[in-house]
């Protein structure tokens, strides 16, 4: 039986990941995941493609108390309870997300460390996703192992792909076969909608943010490109979906594909 092996949460989009032993999946996803993002002086979302080094900053966020801590590579810390200021609209791949500027020490600390003006912003839970929906993403360790085999590497760290759940106990890319079906993750149920098109961020080392592995070339060497409605093509790796039934998911929990007869009971 497949099971959850690692949970990857990004309290601040583009910064380092945290790995809780359990999360609560709500209809909007995990409340702590991608709760914050960063914009530059022009109000543009700052991502890892332009600023890969941001992944070196380690966040910690408690949604219950609203406390956010950023630990920088030089040992400095920006910490406090989040207070929200004026509204701001951020473009997420052609979709406007209305958010609030975060007041406190974090923007100043980010600006000082990066050497350019940066502003921390908070989004409503579940809004700061790349596809406009799909607050849950899944990739298997077996798919990562196959990518390593195809590239001649000993292993591939799943953090490169920043998927919410890593699982094990299936064949490589079995998760692709689950698209259009519902799966249970612990006590939660997720409807899978599609595969995830990969970008250059996956080429970056998850600790340093520096490119060190041509993931895109390797994926393209053994996986067929997929077509988008726009006519563009992409290279798939991992899958995404929405929460159908809320529930707690823990490391070690079983992952099961639900038979059609069980769907009404989980709606």
C-alpha positions as CSV (number, residue, x, y, z in Angstrom):
1,X,0.0,0.0,0.0
2,X,1.2,3.5,-0.8
3,X,1.8,5.9,2.0
4,X,2.8,9.5,2.7
5,X,6.6,9.8,3.3
6,X,7.1,13.6,3.5
7,X,5.0,16.8,3.7
8,X,6.5,19.9,2.1
9,X,4.9,23.2,3.2
10,X,6.0,26.7,2.0
11,X,4.8,29.3,4.5
12,X,6.3,32.0,2.3
13,X,6.3,31.2,-1.4
14,X,9.9,31.1,-2.8
15,X,11.5,30.6,0.6
16,X,12.7,27.4,2.2
17,X,10.3,24.5,2.9
18,X,9.3,23.1,6.2
19,X,8.3,19.5,6.9
20,X,5.6,19.0,9.5
21,X,4.7,15.5,10.6
22,X,1.0,16.3,10.0
23,X,-1.2,18.9,8.4
24,X,-4.9,19.7,8.3
25,X,-6.2,19.7,4.8
26,X,-9.1,22.1,4.4
27,X,-11.1,23.0,1.3
28,X,-8.6,25.8,0.7
29,X,-5.6,23.4,1.3
30,X,-3.2,23.7,4.2
31,X,-3.6,27.1,5.9
32,X,0.1,27.6,6.4
33,X,1.0,26.7,2.8
34,X,1.9,29.6,0.5
35,X,0.2,32.0,3.0
36,X,2.7,34.7,2.2
37,X,4.6,35.8,-1.0
38,X,7.1,38.5,-1.8
39,X,6.8,41.4,-4.3
40,X,9.4,43.8,-5.7
41,X,9.3,47.6,-6.0
42,X,7.0,47.3,-9.0
43,X,4.5,45.0,-7.3
44,X,5.6,42.0,-9.3
45,X,5.6,38.6,-7.5
46,X,9.2,37.7,-6.7
47,X,9.8,34.0,-7.6
48,X,12.7,31.6,-7.5
49,X,13.5,31.9,-11.2
50,X,14.6,35.5,-10.6
51,X,15.7,35.0,-7.0
52,X,16.7,31.4,-6.4
53,X,18.8,32.4,-3.3
54,X,15.6,33.2,-1.4
55,X,15.2,29.5,-0.7
56,X,18.1,29.8,1.8
57,X,15.8,31.7,4.1
58,X,14.0,29.4,6.6
59,X,10.4,30.3,7.6
60,X,8.3,29.2,10.4
61,X,4.6,30.2,10.7
62,X,1.9,29.3,13.2
63,X,-1.5,30.0,11.6
64,X,-3.2,29.9,15.0
65,X,-1.2,32.6,16.7
66,X,-0.2,34.4,13.5
67,X,3.4,34.3,14.4
68,X,6.0,34.4,11.6
69,X,9.7,33.8,11.9
70,X,12.3,34.1,9.2
71,X,15.8,32.9,9.8
72,X,18.4,34.1,7.4
73,X,21.7,32.3,6.4
74,X,23.7,34.9,8.4
75,X,21.9,33.9,11.5
76,X,19.7,37.0,11.8
77,X,16.0,36.6,12.6
78,X,12.9,38.5,11.8
79,X,10.1,37.5,14.1
80,X,6.7,38.7,15.3
81,X,2.9,38.4,15.1
82,X,1.7,39.4,11.7
83,X,-0.1,42.7,11.3
84,X,-1.8,43.5,8.0
85,X,-1.7,46.9,6.1
86,X,-3.1,48.1,2.9
87,X,-4.4,45.9,0.1
88,X,-2.4,45.0,-2.9
89,X,-3.1,43.0,-6.0
90,X,-0.6,40.4,-7.3
91,X,-0.5,38.7,-10.6
92,X,-0.4,34.9,-10.3
93,X,0.1,33.7,-13.9
94,X,-2.6,35.9,-15.3
95,X,-4.9,35.7,-12.3
96,X,-5.2,38.6,-9.9
97,X,-5.0,37.8,-6.2
98,X,-6.1,40.4,-3.7
99,X,-3.7,40.4,-0.7
100,X,-2.5,42.6,2.2
101,X,0.9,44.1,2.8
102,X,2.5,42.6,6.0
103,X,3.6,45.3,8.5
104,X,6.6,44.5,10.8
105,X,10.3,43.6,10.5
106,X,10.1,41.1,7.7
107,X,10.2,43.3,4.6
108,X,13.1,45.3,6.0
109,X,15.0,42.1,6.8
110,X,14.3,40.7,3.3
111,X,15.4,43.9,1.6
112,X,18.6,44.1,3.7
113,X,19.6,40.5,3.0
114,X,18.7,40.6,-0.8
115,X,20.2,44.0,-1.4
116,X,17.1,45.2,-3.2
117,X,13.6,46.4,-2.2
118,X,11.3,43.5,-1.3
119,X,7.8,43.5,0.4
120,X,6.1,40.7,2.3
121,X,2.5,40.1,1.4
122,X,-0.2,37.8,2.9
123,X,-2.8,36.1,0.7
124,X,-6.1,34.5,1.8
125,X,-5.7,30.7,2.4
126,X,-5.5,28.7,-0.8
127,X,-5.3,31.7,-3.2
128,X,-1.5,31.7,-3.9
129,X,-1.5,28.7,-6.1
130,X,-0.1,28.5,-9.6
131,X,-3.1,27.1,-11.4
132,X,-5.9,29.0,-9.8
133,X,-7.0,25.7,-8.2
134,X,-5.3,22.6,-7.1
135,X,-4.2,23.3,-3.5
136,X,-2.9,19.7,-3.2
137,X,0.1,18.3,-5.2
138,X,1.5,14.8,-5.1
139,X,4.7,13.1,-6.4
140,X,6.0,9.6,-5.7
141,X,9.4,8.7,-4.5
142,X,9.4,6.1,-7.3
143,X,9.0,8.9,-9.9
144,X,11.9,10.7,-8.3
145,X,14.0,7.5,-8.4
146,X,13.2,7.1,-12.1
147,X,14.3,10.6,-12.8
148,X,17.5,9.9,-11.0
149,X,18.0,6.7,-13.0
150,X,17.4,8.5,-16.3
151,X,19.9,11.2,-15.4
152,X,22.6,8.9,-14.0
153,X,22.3,10.4,-10.6
154,X,22.2,8.5,-7.3
155,X,19.0,10.3,-6.2
156,X,16.9,13.3,-6.8
157,X,15.7,15.4,-3.8
158,X,11.9,15.9,-4.0
159,X,12.2,19.4,-2.6
160,X,13.2,20.5,-6.1
161,X,9.5,20.1,-7.1
162,X,8.0,21.7,-4.0
163,X,5.0,19.3,-4.0
164,X,2.8,19.2,-0.9
165,X,2.9,15.4,-0.5
166,X,5.6,12.9,-1.3
167,X,4.4,9.3,-1.3
168,X,6.0,5.9,-1.8
169,X,4.8,2.3,-2.6
170,X,3.8,2.6,-6.2
171,X,5.4,2.2,-9.7
172,X,7.2,5.2,-11.3
173,X,4.6,7.9,-12.4
174,X,1.7,5.8,-11.2
175,X,0.2,9.1,-9.9
176,X,-0.4,10.1,-13.5
177,X,-2.9,7.2,-13.7
178,X,-4.9,8.7,-10.9
179,X,-5.8,11.9,-12.8
180,X,-9.6,12.2,-12.9
181,X,-10.0,10.0,-9.8
182,X,-10.2,10.5,-6.1
183,X,-7.6,9.4,-3.6
184,X,-7.6,9.3,0.2
185,X,-4.6,10.8,2.0
186,X,-5.0,9.9,5.6
187,X,-8.4,11.2,6.7
188,X,-8.7,13.6,3.7
189,X,-10.0,12.9,0.2
190,X,-8.6,14.7,-2.9
191,X,-9.9,14.9,-6.5
192,X,-7.0,14.9,-8.9
193,X,-7.4,17.1,-11.9
194,X,-4.1,17.1,-13.9
195,X,-0.4,16.8,-14.0
196,X,2.0,19.6,-13.1
197,X,4.0,21.3,-15.9
198,X,7.6,21.8,-14.7
199,X,9.7,25.0,-15.1
200,X,13.3,26.0,-14.5
201,X,12.9,26.3,-10.8
202,X,13.3,22.5,-10.5
203,X,16.8,22.9,-11.9
204,X,17.8,24.8,-8.7
205,X,19.5,23.1,-5.7
206,X,16.8,23.2,-2.9
207,X,19.4,24.3,-0.3
208,X,21.4,26.9,-2.2
209,X,18.9,28.0,-5.0
210,X,21.7,27.6,-7.6
211,X,21.1,25.6,-10.8
212,X,22.9,22.3,-10.6
213,X,20.8,19.7,-12.5
214,X,19.0,20.0,-15.8
215,X,15.8,18.4,-14.7
216,X,13.9,19.7,-17.8
217,X,16.2,18.1,-20.3
218,X,16.1,14.8,-18.4
219,X,12.3,14.8,-18.0
220,X,12.0,15.6,-21.7
221,X,14.3,12.7,-22.6
222,X,11.9,10.0,-21.4
223,X,8.5,11.7,-20.8
224,X,6.2,12.8,-23.6
225,X,5.3,16.5,-23.6
226,X,1.7,17.4,-22.9
227,X,-0.5,20.0,-24.7
228,X,-2.2,22.9,-23.0
229,X,-5.5,24.5,-24.3
230,X,-3.4,27.5,-25.2
231,X,-1.4,25.4,-27.7
232,X,1.7,25.5,-25.6
233,X,3.4,22.3,-24.5
234,X,4.8,21.3,-21.1
235,X,6.8,18.5,-19.4
236,X,4.7,16.8,-16.7
237,X,6.0,15.6,-13.3
238,X,3.6,15.0,-10.4
239,X,-0.1,15.7,-10.2
240,X,-2.4,18.2,-8.5
241,X,-6.0,18.3,-7.2
242,X,-8.6,19.8,-4.9
243,X,-9.8,18.8,-1.4
244,X,-13.1,16.9,-1.5
245,X,-13.2,16.0,2.1
246,X,-11.2,17.8,4.8
247,X,-9.0,15.8,7.2
248,X,-5.7,15.4,8.9
249,X,-2.8,13.9,6.9
250,X,0.2,12.5,8.7
251,X,3.5,11.1,7.6
252,X,3.0,7.4,7.3
253,X,-0.7,7.6,6.5
254,X,-2.0,5.3,3.7
255,X,-2.8,6.7,0.2
256,X,-5.5,4.8,-1.6
257,X,-7.4,5.2,-4.9
258,X,-11.1,5.2,-4.1
259,X,-13.4,3.0,-6.1
260,X,-16.4,4.6,-7.7
261,X,-18.7,3.0,-5.2
262,X,-17.0,5.0,-2.4
263,X,-17.3,8.4,-4.0
264,X,-20.7,9.3,-2.7
265,X,-19.6,8.5,0.8
266,X,-16.7,10.9,0.5
267,X,-18.4,13.9,-1.2
